[in-house]
Amino acid sequence: MLLIEMSGLPGSGKTTLIEKILEHNEFKQAVTKEVINYKLDKKRKNGRIKIFLVAFFSRGNLILNLLIVLYTLNYKIKIDRLKFAYYFIEYHYLYHLETLDEKNKIILIDEGLLQLITSIPHDVLIKKNRVYNSLIKSLRKKYHNMVFINCDIEKKIAFERINKRSEKNHRFDGKDAEGLKKLLNIKEKNIISVREIFQKKKNGISINMLNSEKSLIKEILSFIEKILKDSLTSYEGE
């Protein structure tokens, strides 16, 4: 399985870029956030509490789930924080099931586990304490072959794009100018913090989201092709 997570500020264009990538043949069967949410919705028909408990106590996932709970409790309890911790646990569970289901599958997510880690504190800086370090260490061990596409954009442009959105997200949209700028500044610092401690040079790429769509897709496809080739070479060498 190749797990690809995109990270970046809201308004950077992550979702739009994924839609364009999926038009290419090698990604037509990729598992996206929409696919994962669809599968979760089917499981939720048996009861949201039941699926959450199954996800939380699933074999091999319990320690990481406990760490995300402790990490969330680092901050003042808010509905949004609990919601993102809940999403983290369910996504973690689905990642695990997809891995078991098909080894050569590509998962391409624009709001994945690392992005959710930055969403939990949301309006405050990440507390770099023992719980946070243990969470990141556990994640790195669990998803050692995770690949990252860092979608970089200036906060000023992200700010302008958010204000032009037709669909509103109550976490960022509807804020006054100063409030939104403050949130984007915090979000950017949290994203950088997670990138620095989690990512290695060989498993990540940073792209300038102001480049042309054609250029961005070419850069991403070239990077992923190299990752797949390196993975195959490593496998054949074992």
Secondary structure as UniProt FT lines:
FT   STRAND          2..8
FT   TURN            10..11
FT   HELIX           14..21
FT   TURN            22..23
FT   HELIX           25..27
FT   TURN            28..29
FT   HELIX           33..44
FT   TURN            45..46
FT   HELIX           48..56
FT   TURN            59..61
FT   HELIX           62..72
FT   TURN            73..74
FT   HELIX           79..101
FT   TURN            103..104
FT   STRAND          106..109
FT   HELIX           113..119
FT   TURN            120..121
FT   HELIX           130..142
FT   TURN            143..145
FT   STRAND          147..152
FT   HELIX           155..164
FT   TURN            170..174
FT   HELIX           177..198
FT   HELIX           201..203
FT   STRAND          204..208
FT   TURN            209..210
FT   HELIX           213..237
//
